[in-house]
Amino acid sequence: MTDGVRADGHVELKSARGRWILFATVLGSGIALLDSTVVNVALPFLGADLRAQMEGLQWTVNAYTLTLAGLILLGGSLGDRFGRRKVFLIGTVWFAVASALCGLSPNIEFLIGARALQGIGGALLTPGALAIIQASFVRHDRPRAVGAWSGLGGVASAIGPLLGGALVQTAGWRWAFLINLPFAALIVFVTLRHVPESRDEQAAGRFDVLGAALAALALAGITYGLIQEGAPVPLVVGLAAAAAFVVTEIRRSPDALVPVELFRDRVFTAVNVVTLIMYAAMGVVFFLLVVQLQVVSGFGPIEAGLSMLPTTILMMLLSARAGEVAKRFGPRWPMTIGILVAGVGFVWMSTIGQGASYPLQVLPAVSVFGLGLSATVAPLTATVLATADDRHAGTASGINNAVARTGSLLAVAAVPPLVGLVGEAFRNPPVFDAGFRRAMLISAGMMVVAALITSLTIRTNVLADEDDG
């Protein structure tokens, strides 16, 4: 064993190389998560500067999520086929170039298009990060590595509003995108020096281009139909494409974009359903909370960003430990309890309104949410990977990421119009406040459903059987 690398080519987490691999993958997936939350703080400012309405703000968020969710499965498959490190690097560079275009946008339409390009880069680098962890580390270190990845990646997601607030207030909203460039350069440098290449040596057959196209068409049609009032045709087309996608994937097995055999595992299927619902609720919260704090509660951008700091701290301190607890006792109860606790946080957030007190309303709400999230994310992610064999690591990661982004995408498209947040709502504090409260309660209800499904379906401890490999 040299520098933590064993004879079978796997790396120990405690080794120097193992730490560098974890650093590169956390930072890679982190900039994709960071960007989605940094942008949320900037929404009122870029909306005013580019003269956008509520639908424009939704598309600023959803154009990125749309291409990310629609192509992330293809990104995982490309990594398995051509090399996870190679595709991870290509995605990082693509993401950086698209970020520069976002920062230079002259109008809302250009920004939306650049955000769609940015999502393509995210679709290439995000599944590669988790697949690299699964393929690189020795088996007994993987739950801990995934826990650390989840915790530190969650920190990136949670610290985004703080960084976004500081950038918007001091340098302008365009720097919410331009900040990605130095991070991308660092990722490329570390990855080239320290991350080993890995791929699925058994990959064969043709790429499922039809499946990828149908998935993207389904998400685009459904999203457009939900956001734009009086547009039933795109919604119908999207639903038809979704049905055609399912049929195509069943017929194309084993060359399908989504291998049908993965869903024969009941736990894998259940945890992805839970992911869909949970991330739908979280997507609504991350989209609306920082806007509520600025538009209704009177917080400045930095103050709104700082409001999420407790979540950051809790994710940093507890996520890796949650991975260990799940390995010992099984993921069922850590996930169930964590999801319910996060839902309580959403109910508490519904009390945040005009003149809200940070210590009495905002701090308790985001802290409770952070506790629940810390208990849930690492066990959920580790369970997804543990139910798939190593050769499907990239694909399983891609599926779970796609499911998470799809949940967020559809909820951000559907919930704001459902609660009355349309048109000029983000410029009208009373209207926005009423819609926000309803949206938080809907999100809490989704978390209850996710917790119930978890407790009823994830009954086996799939993490306990992992050996030293």
SULVENTA-V967695 format. One record per residue. N is the residue number from 1. OMEGA is omega in whole degrees, -180 to 180 (* if undefined). NEAR is the number of other C-alpha atoms within 12 Angstrom. Layout:
# SULVENTA-V967695
n->{N | N}
omega->{OMEGA | OMEGA}
near->{NEAR | NEAR}
This chain:
# SULVENTA-V967695
n->{1 | 2 | 3 | 4 | 5 | 6 | 7 | 8 | 9 | 10 | 11 | 12 | 13 | 14 | 15 | 16 | 17 | 18 | 19 | 20 | 21 | 22 | 23 | 24 | 25 | 26 | 27 | 28 | 29 | 30 | 31 | 32 | 33 | 34 | 35 | 36 | 37 | 38 | 39 | 40 | 41 | 42 | 43 | 44 | 45 | 46 | 47 | 48 | 49 | 50 | 51 | 52 | 53 | 54 | 55 | 56 | 57 | 58 | 59 | 60 | 61 | 62 | 63 | 64 | 65 | 66 | 67 | 68 | 69 | 70 | 71 | 72 | 73 | 74 | 75 | 76 | 77 | 78 | 79 | 80 | 81 | 82 | 83 | 84 | 85 | 86 | 87 | 88 | 89 | 90 | 91 | 92 | 93 | 94 | 95 | 96 | 97 | 98 | 99 | 100 | 101 | 102 | 103 | 104 | 105 | 106 | 107 | 108 | 109 | 110 | 111 | 112 | 113 | 114 | 115 | 116 | 117 | 118 | 119 | 120 | 121 | 122 | 123 | 124 | 125 | 126 | 127 | 128 | 129 | 130 | 131 | 132 | 133 | 134 | 135 | 136 | 137 | 138 | 139 | 140 | 141 | 142 | 143 | 144 | 145 | 146 | 147 | 148 | 149 | 150 | 151 | 152 | 153 | 154 | 155 | 156 | 157 | 158 | 159 | 160 | 161 | 162 | 163 | 164 | 165 | 166 | 167 | 168 | 169 | 170 | 171 | 172 | 173 | 174 | 175 | 176 | 177 | 178 | 179 | 180 | 181 | 182 | 183 | 184 | 185 | 186 | 187 | 188 | 189 | 190 | 191 | 192 | 193 | 194 | 195 | 196 | 197 | 198 | 199 | 200 | 201 | 202 | 203 | 204 | 205 | 206 | 207 | 208 | 209 | 210 | 211 | 212 | 213 | 214 | 215 | 216 | 217 | 218 | 219 | 220 | 221 | 222 | 223 | 224 | 225 | 226 | 227 | 228 | 229 | 230 | 231 | 232 | 233 | 234 | 235 | 236 | 237 | 238 | 239 | 240 | 241 | 242 | 243 | 244 | 245 | 246 | 247 | 248 | 249 | 250 | 251 | 252 | 253 | 254 | 255 | 256 | 257 | 258 | 259 | 260 | 261 | 262 | 263 | 264 | 265 | 266 | 267 | 268 | 269 | 270 | 271 | 272 | 273 | 274 | 275 | 276 | 277 | 278 | 279 | 280 | 281 | 282 | 283 | 284 | 285 | 286 | 287 | 288 | 289 | 290 | 291 | 292 | 293 | 294 | 295 | 296 | 297 | 298 | 299 | 300 | 301 | 302 | 303 | 304 | 305 | 306 | 307 | 308 | 309 | 310 | 311 | 312 | 313 | 314 | 315 | 316 | 317 | 318 | 319 | 320 | 321 | 322 | 323 | 324 | 325 | 326 | 327 | 328 | 329 | 330 | 331 | 332 | 333 | 334 | 335 | 336 | 337 | 338 | 339 | 340 | 341 | 342 | 343 | 344 | 345 | 346 | 347 | 348 | 349 | 350 | 351 | 352 | 353 | 354 | 355 | 356 | 357 | 358 | 359 | 360 | 361 | 362 | 363 | 364 | 365 | 366 | 367 | 368 | 369 | 370 | 371 | 372 | 373 | 374 | 375 | 376 | 377 | 378 | 379 | 380 | 381 | 382 | 383 | 384 | 385 | 386 | 387 | 388 | 389 | 390 | 391 | 392 | 393 | 394 | 395 | 396 | 397 | 398 | 399 | 400 | 401 | 402 | 403 | 404 | 405 | 406 | 407 | 408 | 409 | 410 | 411 | 412 | 413 | 414 | 415 | 416 | 417 | 418 | 419 | 420 | 421 | 422 | 423 | 424 | 425 | 426 | 427 | 428 | 429 | 430 | 431 | 432 | 433 | 434 | 435 | 436 | 437 | 438 | 439 | 440 | 441 | 442 | 443 | 444 | 445 | 446 | 447 | 448 | 449 | 450 | 451 | 452 | 453 | 454 | 455 | 456 | 457 | 458 | 459 | 460 | 461 | 462 | 463 | 464 | 465 | 466 | 467 | 468 | 469}
omega->{-178 | 179 | 178 | -180 | -178 | -177 | -180 | 177 | 179 | -173 | 176 | -177 | -176 | -179 | 178 | -179 | 178 | 179 | 178 | 178 | 179 | 180 | -178 | -177 | 177 | -179 | 180 | 179 | -179 | -178 | 176 | 177 | -179 | -176 | -177 | -179 | 175 | -176 | -178 | 179 | -177 | -172 | 180 | -176 | 179 | 177 | 179 | -177 | -177 | 176 | -179 | 172 | -176 | 180 | 177 | 177 | 177 | -180 | 176 | 176 | -169 | 177 | 177 | -178 | -178 | -180 | 177 | -179 | -176 | -174 | -175 | 176 | 177 | 177 | 177 | 180 | 177 | 178 | 178 | -175 | -170 | -180 | -175 | 178 | -178 | -179 | 176 | 179 | 178 | 179 | 180 | 180 | 178 | -179 | -179 | 180 | 179 | 178 | 177 | 178 | 177 | -178 | -179 | -173 | 178 | -179 | -174 | -179 | 178 | 180 | 180 | 178 | 179 | 177 | 177 | 176 | 179 | 179 | 176 | 176 | 178 | 179 | 178 | -174 | -174 | 179 | 179 | -178 | -178 | 179 | 176 | 178 | -177 | -177 | -172 | -172 | 175 | -169 | -176 | 178 | -172 | 178 | 179 | 178 | 178 | 177 | 178 | 178 | -180 | -178 | -178 | 175 | 176 | 175 | 179 | 180 | -176 | -179 | -179 | 179 | 178 | 179 | 179 | 179 | 180 | -179 | -179 | -175 | -175 | -173 | -179 | -173 | -177 | -180 | 172 | 177 | -176 | 179 | -179 | -173 | 178 | 177 | 180 | 179 | 179 | 179 | -179 | -179 | -177 | -179 | 180 | -176 | -166 | -173 | 179 | 176 | 175 | 179 | 174 | -177 | -179 | -179 | -180 | 178 | -176 | 174 | -180 | -179 | 179 | 179 | 179 | -179 | 179 | 179 | 180 | 179 | 180 | -179 | -179 | -179 | -179 | -179 | 180 | -179 | 180 | -177 | -175 | 179 | 177 | 179 | -176 | -176 | 177 | 180 | 178 | 178 | 179 | 179 | 178 | 178 | 178 | 178 | 179 | 178 | -180 | -180 | -179 | -178 | 178 | -177 | -175 | 179 | 10 | -180 | -176 | 175 | 176 | -179 | -176 | -176 | 178 | -176 | 172 | 175 | -175 | -179 | 178 | 179 | -177 | -176 | 176 | 174 | 177 | 179 | -179 | -176 | -177 | -178 | 171 | 179 | -179 | 179 | 178 | -178 | -179 | 179 | -169 | -170 | -176 | 174 | 177 | -178 | -179 | -174 | -173 | -173 | 176 | 177 | 170 | -179 | -179 | 179 | 179 | 178 | 179 | -177 | -178 | -177 | 177 | 177 | 178 | -177 | -179 | 177 | -179 | -175 | -165 | -171 | 180 | 179 | 178 | 176 | 178 | 179 | 179 | 178 | -176 | -172 | -177 | -176 | -171 | -174 | 173 | 180 | -178 | -178 | -179 | 180 | 179 | 179 | 177 | 178 | 175 | 176 | 179 | 177 | 179 | 179 | -179 | 178 | -179 | -178 | -179 | -180 | -177 | 177 | 179 | -177 | -175 | -176 | -175 | -178 | 178 | -177 | -177 | 177 | 177 | 176 | 180 | 177 | -180 | 180 | 180 | -179 | -169 | -166 | -178 | 177 | 179 | -178 | -180 | 180 | 177 | -177 | -178 | -179 | 177 | 178 | -174 | -176 | 178 | -176 | -179 | -179 | 179 | 176 | 180 | 179 | -178 | 176 | 179 | 179 | 180 | -178 | 178 | 177 | 179 | -179 | -176 | -180 | 178 | 177 | -170 | -170 | -180 | 177 | -179 | -178 | 174 | -180 | -179 | 174 | -176 | -173 | -176 | 173 | -177 | -174 | -180 | 179 | -180 | -179 | -179 | 178 | 180 | -178 | 179 | -179 | 179 | 179 | 175 | 179 | 177 | 178 | 177 | 180 | 176 | 178 | 179 | 179 | 179 | 178 | 179 | -176 | -177 | -170 | -176 | -173 | -179 | 178 | -178 | -179 | -175 | -176 | -178 | 179 | -177 | 174 | *}
near->{12 | 15 | 19 | 24 | 24 | 21 | 13 | 17 | 21 | 33 | 38 | 35 | 33 | 21 | 22 | 18 | 27 | 36 | 28 | 33 | 46 | 45 | 33 | 42 | 46 | 41 | 42 | 51 | 47 | 39 | 50 | 48 | 39 | 36 | 48 | 43 | 44 | 45 | 55 | 49 | 53 | 48 | 47 | 41 | 34 | 34 | 35 | 20 | 19 | 25 | 21 | 29 | 28 | 35 | 36 | 34 | 43 | 46 | 39 | 44 | 47 | 47 | 43 | 44 | 48 | 46 | 41 | 48 | 46 | 47 | 50 | 47 | 48 | 48 | 50 | 51 | 45 | 41 | 44 | 43 | 31 | 27 | 31 | 44 | 45 | 30 | 40 | 49 | 41 | 33 | 42 | 45 | 33 | 32 | 45 | 39 | 30 | 35 | 43 | 27 | 29 | 39 | 33 | 25 | 26 | 18 | 23 | 32 | 23 | 23 | 36 | 37 | 28 | 35 | 43 | 35 | 34 | 44 | 44 | 41 | 42 | 55 | 49 | 51 | 56 | 54 | 53 | 56 | 57 | 54 | 58 | 55 | 50 | 48 | 43 | 43 | 39 | 31 | 32 | 27 | 35 | 44 | 46 | 38 | 47 | 49 | 43 | 40 | 47 | 46 | 43 | 39 | 41 | 43 | 39 | 35 | 41 | 47 | 41 | 44 | 46 | 37 | 43 | 45 | 40 | 28 | 28 | 34 | 26 | 17 | 21 | 27 | 34 | 36 | 33 | 40 | 45 | 31 | 33 | 42 | 28 | 23 | 29 | 38 | 25 | 24 | 38 | 33 | 22 | 26 | 37 | 20 | 17 | 27 | 38 | 32 | 31 | 32 | 33 | 26 | 16 | 14 | 22 | 19 | 15 | 17 | 27 | 30 | 26 | 26 | 34 | 35 | 26 | 30 | 42 | 36 | 32 | 34 | 45 | 41 | 31 | 34 | 43 | 34 | 27 | 34 | 38 | 27 | 21 | 12 | 17 | 18 | 19 | 24 | 28 | 22 | 25 | 29 | 27 | 22 | 27 | 27 | 20 | 24 | 30 | 25 | 20 | 27 | 29 | 22 | 19 | 24 | 22 | 22 | 27 | 31 | 44 | 42 | 33 | 26 | 24 | 33 | 23 | 13 | 25 | 23 | 34 | 35 | 30 | 33 | 49 | 39 | 35 | 41 | 41 | 34 | 38 | 47 | 41 | 39 | 46 | 46 | 44 | 48 | 46 | 45 | 44 | 50 | 44 | 45 | 47 | 49 | 45 | 37 | 35 | 33 | 30 | 23 | 29 | 30 | 39 | 30 | 29 | 43 | 41 | 31 | 44 | 45 | 33 | 32 | 41 | 37 | 28 | 30 | 41 | 33 | 25 | 36 | 44 | 35 | 30 | 44 | 40 | 30 | 29 | 39 | 36 | 23 | 21 | 33 | 42 | 39 | 33 | 40 | 47 | 37 | 31 | 39 | 47 | 37 | 33 | 44 | 42 | 34 | 38 | 46 | 34 | 30 | 43 | 34 | 33 | 41 | 34 | 26 | 20 | 27 | 21 | 28 | 14 | 17 | 26 | 39 | 27 | 30 | 36 | 44 | 34 | 33 | 43 | 42 | 36 | 38 | 48 | 48 | 43 | 51 | 49 | 46 | 54 | 55 | 53 | 52 | 48 | 47 | 46 | 41 | 36 | 35 | 24 | 31 | 31 | 42 | 41 | 52 | 49 | 47 | 52 | 45 | 48 | 44 | 48 | 46 | 38 | 40 | 46 | 46 | 37 | 40 | 47 | 43 | 43 | 44 | 44 | 35 | 37 | 41 | 31 | 22 | 27 | 27 | 38 | 30 | 24 | 24 | 33 | 39 | 26 | 23 | 24 | 21 | 26 | 35 | 37 | 28 | 32 | 45 | 34 | 30 | 40 | 42 | 29 | 34 | 47 | 36 | 27 | 37 | 44 | 31 | 26 | 40 | 38 | 27 | 30 | 40 | 27 | 20 | 26 | 36 | 24 | 28 | 27 | 32 | 38 | 25 | 19 | 23 | 15 | 17 | 20}
